[in-house]
Amino acid sequence: MDKVWLVTGASSGFGRAITRAAVAAGDVVVGAARRPEALDELVAAHPDQVEALRLDVTDMAAIERAVRDVVARHGRIDVLVNNAGRTHVGAVEETTDQELRDLFELHFFGPAALVRAVLPHMRERRSGAIVQMSSMGGQMSFAGFGAYSGTKFALEGMSEALADEVREFGVKVLIVEPGGFRTSLMDSARAGVSADSGVYARVSETRGFVAGGDGTQPGDPAKAAALILAALEAERTPLRLPLGDDGVSAVLTHLDQVREDVTAWEKQARATAFDA
C-alpha cells in the first residue's frame, strides 16, 4: 500500500528532496509550508501524489487542525517528517531570551506537538514512522551555535525516549543528523543572527563561515533523501543517521571525545558512593 507522508518545511531543502523521493516511490505527500505556493510546481507535476498545506509549525492550534484534516482525507499518516527549521548564529551571551524561545518553538515545541497529534493514529494502526530532522549539531556543538544546538539536543533527547515508548506499537523513530548539505539553511536571508558584541572571536569566525557557506556545501539533498527512505525500509531502522562525510566524522569524533573524558575520570567518578 502506498504510504501517506506529512512533511513540514516541504517547500525547500531536505523537505523538498524527501517529498520528491517519496513521490518517486509511488507515495502520497502532504507538503506543509508557511508558503504553500512554493510547492505549486510539484503539485502540478504530481496532482495525485502531492498536496500543499499551509502550516506554521509554531501554531499549535493549526497543527491539530492540519493533522485532523490529513487523516480525514487520507485515512492515515504513515510517515511524519519534522523538517521545518532554520539556523541561528550567536554567542550564548549574545542570544536573547526571545531569540532562544522562538528557536525552541520552531525546532522543539512544534515537532513535539506534531508527534502528539499523529501518534494516536499510528498506535491504533500499530504502524508508522517519525523522522526528526536534527543535525550533526544535535550531537556536538561549537562557538556560535549554542542556541541552534540546544534545540537539536532537546529534540534528540525527546526522540530517544519516544523511540523507546512507541517501539512496542510498531512505530519507528529516525533521527537524521546531516552535516553540510546544499539546502537553504545557510541562506543569510533566512538565518537568525544575534547582535554581534564583538567580544567572541570564535563566534565571529562562525558568522563568516555561515555568511559565505551557502551554495558551497558538499552534501546532495537528493542522495540524503534516498538514504532516509532506505533507512525507513530497513528491517532494523537506526535510531540515528548522520549524513555526509563531514557529519559522520563530526559525530564519531565527538563520541571519541566523550569517551576520552569519561574514561579519564572514570575511577574517581565511580567512587562517589557512600562508604560501606
ZITAGI-V276126 format. One record per backbone hydrogen bond with DSSP energy under -1.0 kcal/mol. NH is the residue of the N-H (numbers start at 1). CO is the residue of the C=O. E is the energy in kcal/mol with one decimal. If there is no record, write none. Layout:
# ZITAGI-V276126
nh = <NH/NH>
co = <CO/CO>
e = <E/E>
This chain:
# ZITAGI-V276126
nh = <5/6/7/8/10/16/17/18/19/20/21/22/23/24/25/26/27/28/29/30/31/32/33/38/39/40/43/44/45/46/49/50/51/53/55/59/63/64/65/66/67/68/69/70/71/72/73/74/75/78/79/80/81/82/83/89/90/95/100/101/102/103/104/105/106/107/108/109/110/112/113/114/115/116/117/118/119/122/123/124/125/126/127/129/130/131/132/133/134/134/136/138/139/140/145/149/150/151/152/153/154/155/156/157/158/159/160/161/162/163/164/165/166/167/169/170/171/172/174/175/176/177/179/182/183/187/190/191/192/194/204/205/206/207/208/209/210/211/212/216/219/224/225/226/227/228/229/230/231/232/233/234/241/243/248/249/250/251/252/253/254/255/256/257/258/259/260/261/262/263/264/269/270/271>
co = <28/79/30/81/32/12/13/14/15/16/17/18/19/20/21/23/22/3/49/5/51/7/53/35/36/37/39/40/41/42/46/46/29/31/33/56/59/60/61/62/63/64/65/66/67/68/69/70/71/4/4/129/6/131/81/192/144/91/96/97/98/99/100/101/102/103/104/104/105/108/109/110/111/112/113/114/115/118/119/120/121/122/122/78/172/80/174/82/132/176/178/135/136/136/142/145/146/147/148/149/150/151/152/153/154/155/156/157/158/159/160/161/162/163/166/167/166/128/130/239/132/241/243/219/181/184/187/187/87/89/200/201/202/203/204/205/206/207/208/213/180/220/221/222/223/224/225/226/227/228/229/230/175/177/244/245/246/247/248/249/250/251/252/253/254/255/256/257/258/259/260/265/266/267>
e = <-3.0/-2.7/-2.2/-2.4/-2.3/-1.3/-2.2/-3.0/-2.0/-2.5/-2.2/-2.6/-2.3/-2.4/-1.2/-1.8/-2.5/-2.9/-3.7/-3.0/-3.2/-3.2/-2.4/-2.0/-2.2/-1.7/-2.5/-2.7/-1.9/-1.9/-1.8/-2.5/-2.4/-2.8/-2.0/-2.4/-1.7/-1.7/-1.9/-2.6/-2.4/-2.2/-2.3/-2.4/-2.5/-2.2/-1.9/-2.7/-2.2/-2.1/-1.9/-2.4/-3.0/-2.8/-1.2/-2.8/-2.1/-1.8/-2.2/-2.6/-2.7/-1.8/-2.1/-2.3/-1.6/-2.8/-2.3/-2.4/-1.9/-2.4/-2.2/-2.2/-2.5/-2.3/-1.9/-2.1/-2.2/-1.9/-3.3/-1.9/-1.6/-1.1/-1.9/-1.9/-2.5/-3.4/-2.8/-2.2/-1.2/-2.4/-2.4/-2.4/-1.6/-1.5/-2.2/-2.9/-2.2/-1.8/-1.7/-3.4/-1.8/-2.2/-2.4/-2.5/-2.4/-2.2/-2.2/-1.6/-2.6/-2.5/-1.3/-1.7/-2.4/-1.1/-1.6/-1.9/-1.7/-2.5/-2.7/-3.5/-2.6/-2.3/-1.5/-2.5/-2.6/-1.6/-1.9/-2.0/-2.6/-2.8/-1.8/-1.9/-1.6/-2.5/-2.0/-2.2/-2.5/-2.6/-2.0/-1.8/-2.1/-2.0/-2.6/-2.0/-1.8/-2.2/-2.2/-1.9/-2.6/-2.0/-1.6/-1.0/-2.6/-2.1/-2.9/-2.2/-2.5/-2.2/-2.5/-2.6/-2.2/-2.4/-2.1/-2.0/-2.5/-2.4/-2.3/-2.3/-2.5/-2.8/-1.9/-2.8/-2.4/-1.0>
